[in-house]
């Protein structure tokens, strides 16, 4: 039943929209009739012409040839082998594989054939050709990325190739530098790091700094102690560069946020103080208090008299514990014999030590001595300090 909207209200004639709908329906009907007629003609031709002709061709020319010896004993077996090969290939590249939970390291320059041989050796795949064939169409074997990989459970050979070509799923190998380490200790750790190219092994400290773009800068304290990740095959210089840049950023941020009354002239001086604080204590609130003691002494023109600088200055000459006689051996780092700061940092300071150096705690103390467990006793006067020394560590000097 038509609605009133299909007719003109004045004369009762169909509207233009209604006429368009009728015309569209008629066109669709004509198309449907034409398609049905074409399909019927094609089916009739197939039954009457093409199917009989195909049967005649098969019986007259193909069937006798199929019964010949060459086909039965050469072509047919070859086709069978080819079909089986295609079926095996499809199964081999798509079936789930078990790589375990271990990290697979692909060394720089390792070929796809070598990788496939390792997979066969570990009995993850049965042969090497399926992986090589999978990579051949786009020459993906030339684009394998070195690194350390961990593959999810049920990864297929196709998924394996995609990961080692794109670098997806690489896991970083970790190396950690501890707060308070020296640069020499840091170099030793890098020499023993796994899967890292030791390109700096024969370089001097000065050469390393030059390679980092900081010629003439002493390396001590210039690297931020932290955990770093690297891909297998990277160079140790790349790890040095990460730690160096991070320390640059941390030091710049700390210096920018320094307290107004810090008696230092530069960020480098803050780095020196932070390195001494790091060697004196790893307790956060004590680090800020130790910084306050150092600044009290500097403002008053007193020597810092801190043992870690003496130990650093003596280097390999120190055997065993620090004794009173060692405090009288003058070196550029002996803050018992020299005023002011040592010429360079003495260790790798962490974030807390950097903050303490630029934001010291307000204190009236001028002295401190270790009292065990990493904690310190702070004193305002020398008399109080001497009593604390006798009480906590006879024969050992604090700050």
ZAMARGU-4260 file (C-alpha; in steps of 0.2 Angstrom, whole numbers, plus 5000, padded with zeros to 4 digits):
<rodrens>
0) 5000/5000/5000 | 5007/5017/4995 | 5009/5031/5007 | 5003/5048/5003 | 5022/5053/5001
5) 5022/5044/4984 | 5009/5056/4976 | 5008/5074/4972 | 4996/5082/4984 | 4988/5094/4971
10) 4986/5082/4956 | 4988/5065/4963 | 5002/5061/4951 | 5017/5050/4957 | 5032/5061/4964
15) 5049/5061/4956 | 5057/5051/4970 | 5044/5037/4967 | 5047/5037/4948 | 5066/5036/4951
20) 5063/5021/4962 | 5052/5012/4949 | 5065/5015/4936 | 5079/5008/4947 | 5069/4993/4950
25) 5065/4990/4932 | 5084/4992/4928 | 5089/4979/4941 | 5075/4967/4934 | 5083/4969/4916
30) 5100/4965/4923 | 5094/4950/4932 | 5085/4943/4917 | 5101/4946/4906 | 5112/4938/4918
35) 5101/4923/4920 | 5100/4921/4901 | 5119/4922/4899 | 5121/4909/4913 | 5108/4897/4904
40) 5117/4899/4887 | 5134/4895/4895 | 5128/4880/4903 | 5120/4874/4887 | 5136/4877/4877
45) 5146/4867/4890 | 5134/4852/4889 | 5133/4852/4870 | 5150/4858/4864 | 5164/4860/4876
50) 5162/4845/4887 | 5160/4833/4873 | 5175/4841/4864 | 5186/4840/4880 | 5181/4821/4882
55) 5186/4818/4864 | 5203/4827/4866 | 5207/4817/4881 | 5202/4800/4874 | 5210/4803/4857
60) 5227/4812/4862 | 5230/4812/4881 | 5224/4795/4887 | 5236/4785/4875 | 5251/4796/4880
65) 5247/4794/4899 | 5248/4775/4896 | 5266/4776/4889 | 5282/4771/4898 | 5290/4789/4899
70) 5274/4796/4908 | 5271/4781/4920 | 5290/4779/4925 | 5297/4796/4924 | 5284/4810/4923
75) 5272/4803/4935 | 5284/4799/4949 | 5292/4816/4947 | 5275/4825/4949 | 5272/4814/4964
80) 5288/4819/4972 | 5285/4837/4967 | 5268/4837/4976 | 5275/4828/4991 | 5289/4841/4992
85) 5277/4856/4991 | 5266/4848/5004 | 5281/4845/5015 | 5288/4863/5013 | 5271/4870/5017
90) 5271/4859/5033 | 5289/4863/5037 | 5288/4882/5037 | 5271/4883/5046 | 5272/4870/5059
95) 5275/4876/5077 | 5293/4874/5083 | 5300/4873/5101 | 5315/4885/5103 | 5314/4883/5122
100) 5316/4898/5134 | 5334/4901/5130 | 5342/4916/5121 | 5348/4913/5104 | 5362/4924/5099
105) 5365/4928/5080 | 5383/4935/5078 | 5387/4949/5066 | 5390/4941/5048 | 5382/4925/5052
110) 5374/4918/5037 | 5357/4911/5035 | 5364/4894/5031 | 5374/4894/5047 | 5359/4898/5057
115) 5349/4884/5048 | 5363/4872/5052 | 5362/4877/5070 | 5343/4874/5070 | 5346/4856/5063
120) 5360/4853/5076 | 5348/4857/5090 | 5335/4846/5082 | 5323/4861/5080 | 5321/4858/5061
125) 5325/4842/5051 | 5334/4850/5037 | 5341/4867/5031 | 5334/4869/5013 | 5316/4874/5019
130) 5323/4889/5028 | 5334/4894/5013 | 5320/4892/5001 | 5308/4902/5012 | 5321/4916/5012
135) 5326/4915/4993 | 5312/4924/4984 | 5316/4941/4992 | 5334/4937/4996 | 5330/4939/5015
140) 5346/4929/5019 | 5356/4945/5016 | 5345/4955/5029 | 5347/4945/5044 | 5350/4956/5059
145) 5363/4951/5073 | 5357/4951/5091 | 5350/4941/5105 | 5333/4934/5102 | 5320/4925/5112
150) 5306/4916/5102 | 5288/4914/5109 | 5282/4896/5111 | 5275/4888/5095 | 5284/4900/5083
155) 5285/4893/5065 | 5299/4894/5054 | 5291/4908/5044 | 5289/4917/5060 | 5307/4914/5065
160) 5313/4921/5048 | 5302/4936/5050 | 5309/4940/5067 | 5328/4938/5063 | 5325/4949/5047
165) 5316/4963/5056 | 5324/4962/5073 | 5308/4960/5082 | 5309/4951/5098 | 5327/4955/5102
170) 5332/4954/5120 | 5345/4965/5127 | 5360/4958/5136 | 5362/4967/5153 | 5378/4974/5161
175) 5378/4983/5177 | 5390/4997/5184 | 5389/4999/5203 | 5389/5016/5212 | 5407/5019/5219
180) 5416/5009/5206 | 5431/5017/5198 | 5434/5018/5179 | 5446/5004/5179 | 5434/4993/5187
185) 5421/4998/5174 | 5433/4993/5160 | 5436/4976/5168 | 5418/4973/5169 | 5416/4977/5150
190) 5431/4966/5146 | 5422/4951/5153 | 5404/4955/5146 | 5397/4942/5135 | 5394/4945/5116
195) 5402/4962/5116 | 5415/4967/5104 | 5430/4973/5114 | 5436/4987/5102 | 5443/4998/5116
200) 5453/4983/5124 | 5469/4991/5117 | 5465/5009/5119 | 5471/5020/5133 | 5459/5029/5145
205) 5463/5045/5135 | 5459/5036/5118 | 5442/5031/5124 | 5438/5048/5130 | 5444/5055/5113
210) 5433/5042/5104 | 5418/5048/5114 | 5421/5066/5109 | 5429/5072/5125 | 5447/5073/5122
215) 5458/5078/5137 | 5444/5074/5149 | 5449/5063/5163 | 5437/5047/5163 | 5435/5045/5181
220) 5417/5048/5187 | 5411/5053/5169 | 5400/5037/5167 | 5383/5035/5176 | 5382/5019/5186
225) 5367/5009/5180 | 5361/4994/5171 | 5363/4995/5152 | 5356/4983/5139 | 5365/4980/5122
230) 5362/4968/5108 | 5374/4954/5105 | 5388/4960/5093 | 5388/4978/5099 | 5404/4986/5103
235) 5410/4990/5121 | 5412/5008/5115 | 5393/5009/5112 | 5390/5005/5130 | 5403/5018/5136
240) 5394/5030/5125 | 5377/5026/5133 | 5384/5028/5151 | 5394/5044/5147 | 5379/5053/5139
245) 5368/5048/5153 | 5380/5055/5166 | 5381/5071/5156 | 5362/5072/5157 | 5361/5068/5175
250) 5375/5080/5180 | 5367/5094/5170 | 5350/5092/5178 | 5358/5091/5195 | 5368/5107/5193
255) 5353/5116/5186 | 5343/5112/5202 | 5357/5116/5214 | 5354/5125/5230 | 5359/5144/5230
260) 5372/5142/5244 | 5382/5128/5237 | 5400/5134/5237 | 5405/5127/5220 | 5410/5135/5204
265) 5405/5122/5191 | 5396/5106/5188 | 5413/5097/5187 | 5416/5102/5205 | 5399/5095/5210
270) 5404/5079/5201 | 5420/5078/5211 | 5411/5081/5228 | 5397/5068/5223 | 5411/5055/5219
275) 5418/5057/5237 | 5401/5056/5245 | 5398/5040/5235 | 5413/5032/5243 | 5409/5038/5260
280) 5391/5032/5262 | 5377/5024/5252 | 5364/5030/5264 | 5353/5043/5256 | 5350/5055/5271
285) 5368/5053/5277 | 5375/5058/5260 | 5366/5075/5261 | 5373/5077/5278 | 5391/5072/5273
290) 5389/5085/5259 | 5385/5098/5272 | 5400/5094/5282 | 5411/5095/5267 | 5404/5112/5262
295) 5406/5118/5280 | 5424/5114/5280 | 5427/5122/5263 | 5419/5138/5268 | 5430/5139/5284
300) 5446/5135/5274 | 5448/5118/5282 | 5455/5103/5273 | 5442/5090/5268 | 5452/5076/5276
305) 5442/5061/5269 | 5450/5044/5268 | 5443/5038/5250 | 5453/5052/5241 | 5469/5046/5250
310) 5465/5028/5245 | 5462/5033/5227 | 5478/5043/5226 | 5489/5029/5232 | 5481/5016/5220
315) 5491/5000/5219 | 5503/5006/5232 | 5491/5003/5246 | 5492/4986/5253 | 5479/4981/5266
320) 5470/4994/5277 | 5473/5012/5277 | 5485/5017/5291 | 5489/5033/5299 | 5506/5033/5290
325) 5497/5033/5273 | 5488/5050/5278 | 5505/5058/5277 | 5510/5052/5259 | 5507/5067/5248
330) 5498/5064/5232 | 5486/5076/5221 | 5472/5067/5229 | 5477/5067/5247 | 5465/5079/5256
335) 5474/5077/5272 | 5489/5086/5265 | 5481/5097/5252 | 5467/5110/5253 | 5452/5111/5242
340) 5445/5097/5230 | 5455/5084/5222 | 5459/5086/5203 | 5446/5074/5197 | 5432/5063/5203
345) 5437/5047/5212 | 5422/5035/5208 | 5406/5034/5198 | 5393/5043/5208 | 5375/5038/5208
350) 5359/5049/5207 | 5358/5051/5226 | 5376/5056/5228 | 5373/5069/5214 | 5358/5076/5222
355) 5367/5077/5239 | 5381/5087/5231 | 5370/5100/5225 | 5357/5100/5239 | 5366/5097/5255
360) 5358/5095/5272 | 5359/5110/5284 | 5371/5105/5298 | 5383/5112/5311 | 5394/5097/5310
365) 5412/5098/5304 | 5417/5080/5307 | 5411/5062/5305 | 5417/5045/5308 | 5411/5028/5303
370) 5402/5018/5317 | 5398/5002/5308 | 5384/4996/5296 | 5387/5010/5284 | 5382/5023/5296
375) 5392/5038/5303 | 5393/5048/5319 | 5393/5067/5316 | 5402/5080/5327 | 5402/5099/5328
380) 5419/5100/5337 | 5436/5092/5336 | 5435/5086/5354 | 5418/5077/5351 | 5425/5070/5335
385) 5440/5063/5344 | 5429/5055/5357 | 5419/5047/5343 | 5434/5040/5334 | 5440/5032/5350
390) 5423/5025/5353 | 5419/5018/5335 | 5435/5016/5326 | 5451/5018/5335 | 5465/5022/5323
395) 5453/5026/5308 | 5449/5044/5303 | 5432/5049/5297 | 5429/5065/5287
</rodrens>
